[in-house]
Amino acid sequence: MNSNQGLKKMREPDDDIREALDELPYGVYVIGSSDGQMPNAMIADWVMQISFNPRLLLVSFEKDSSSLSRIRKHRFFTANLLNQENNGMALAAQFVQPANTAKIKGRGDQTDSTPRNKLDGVEYRIGEHAVACPILEDALAFLECEAKEFIDAGDHVLAIGSVLYGEVQQFGEPLTSTYTGWTYSG
Ligand SMILES: Cc1cc2nc3c(=O)[nH]c(=O)nc-3n(C[C@H](O)[C@H](O)[C@H](O)COP(=O)(O)O)c2cc1C
């Protein structure tokens, strides 16, 4: 028996739940925020429309996300849906942060351990409706939102924003978690 066999881990019932949750497909978004002056951006999977009238968009944030604290103060945010075309995967990698790599499988060597401005070298403009928040030029589509409500949900906080404006700005297919193979789930 080699040492690897000796260390073989028993499957837990929780592994089945995690695997099932890992099958849920998500769009890959870059959430733009601002402190009123400096724009910031973070990658997020947990984004969805939750009402037609009024149009409301929900984003689920980690409690310690700096984007969340900016949005709590400044209220506005953008949701940039990335594109499979036009090197969208490389653009997504620009926004993957190293802090929590353990829980996000599949990022592998795409992470960069040196802190940096995530928008460095990325083409963006500032939203006309979501004041001071970035819209990525290479996003397939974007939505500009104003946060209306924050709700605690387990280890995350749900930010609900009314949709002020939105546009499809490129041809292509949306970048999805199925396409990237990166999972933020389980
Ligand atoms: C593929 C992927 C999806 C993610 N989805 C979310 C998400 O939906 N919500 C969230 O709060 N963090 C998510 N994260 C983690 C954030 O991007 C990460 O915590 C980031 O550092 C927060 O940045 P900020 O501190 O600049 O706001 C995701 C990370 C990856 C790699």
The ligand as a Gaussian input file, in Angstrom:
#p B3LYP/6-31G(d) Opt

LIG

0 1
 C      -16.090000      32.487000     -10.924000
 C      -16.270000      33.341000      -9.696000
 C      -17.535000      33.721000      -9.302000
 C      -17.730000      34.500000      -8.172000
 N      -18.990000      34.862000      -7.819000
 C      -19.167000      35.665000      -6.734000
 C      -20.469000      36.097000      -6.359000
 O      -21.477000      35.792000      -7.003000
 N      -20.572000      36.897000      -5.255000
 C      -19.469000      37.276000      -4.529000
 O      -19.615000      38.015000      -3.545000
 N      -18.233000      36.885000      -4.852000
 C      -18.055000      36.107000      -5.944000
 N      -16.795000      35.728000      -6.291000
 C      -15.678000      36.154000      -5.458000
 C      -15.340000      37.617000      -5.675000
 O      -15.040000      37.905000      -7.028000
 C      -14.155000      37.964000      -4.782000
 O      -14.482000      37.753000      -3.450000
 C      -13.630000      39.376000      -4.961000
 O      -12.367000      39.414000      -4.349000
 C      -14.411000      40.497000      -4.340000
 O      -13.785000      41.643000      -4.808000
 P      -13.921000      43.038000      -4.106000
 O      -13.373000      42.884000      -2.722000
 O      -13.102000      43.937000      -4.989000
 O      -15.335000      43.418000      -4.068000
 C      -16.596000      34.931000      -7.421000
 C      -15.321000      34.568000      -7.821000
 C      -15.152000      33.776000      -8.949000
 C      -13.771000      33.412000      -9.372000

